[in-house]
């Protein structure tokens, strides 16, 4: 397991590898300033699953990023209902 921590401990990204597959476990606040880092970590670990069980807060940029991930087939494990609802509203606005 490899941990990647962003300064000020607002977001922690843990990569859990199971064979060739990787799950990124996201802990804390996912805000616009961390979306590029999260995307980079997904590419680096070839992760197609995000575990959002310990996400405490998201902003609009994070919601749009997660909605795009979901649309691209990324599995969003343990996604809090408020995030799913917000993603749905954003997807309907984009149409």
N, C-alpha and C positions, 0 to 999 in steps of 0.2 A: 504494500500500500504506500502511496506517495501523497503527502499533503502539500498543498500550495496555499499559503496564507497571504492575504493582501494586508498592507499596513493598516493599523488602527483596528484590526480584528472585526471589521464590520461584515466581512465575507470570508468564508473558508470553503475551499474546494478540495474535496478528497476524492482521489481516484481509486476505485476498488476494481481490481482486475480478476476476472473469472475466465480463465482460458484466454481466448482471443478477444473476448468482449470486455468492455470497461463500462462501469457505472460511475458517473460523477455525483457524489453526494454533496449537496449544497447546504451550507449552514450560515444563517444570519440574513443580512439585508442584501438584496440584489437590486442595485441601482444603476442608472445609466452609465456611470463612470466605470463599472465593472463588466459591462456586457461584452466588450471586446476581449477582455481577459477570459471570460467564461467561454466565449466562442473559440478562442485560441486553445484553451485547455481541452475542449471537445475534439478539436482537430488533432492535437498532440497525442491524445489517448485513444483516438478513433472511437470515441464514446457515442453511442446511439441511445443512451438512457440517462436521464437526469432524475435523481432522487431529491424531491423537494420537501421531504418530511420536516426538516428543521429550518425552512425558510420562514423568517419572521416578518419581512416587509419587502414589498416590491414597488417600483415606480412604473410610470407609463412606458418607458423605454424597455424595461425588463419584461413587462407584460407583452409588448409587441414582439420582443425577441423570443419569448417562450411560445407565443402563438405561431410564429414563423417556424420554430423548431417542431412544434406539434404538427403543423401542416406538411413539414418535410419528412415526417415519419419518426421523429425522435420520441421515444417513450418518456412520458412525464409521470414517474412514480410518485405516489403520495402527494399529488398536487392538491393544495388546499382548495376547498370549494370557492372561496372568494376570488382566488386567482383564476380558476376555470371560468367563473362567471364574467370576470373582467375581460379575459381573453375572448370569450364569445361576443361580448359587446364590441370590442375593438375589431373583430373580424367582420361583424355586421356593418360597422361604419365604413370599412374599407371597400365594401361592395357597392 
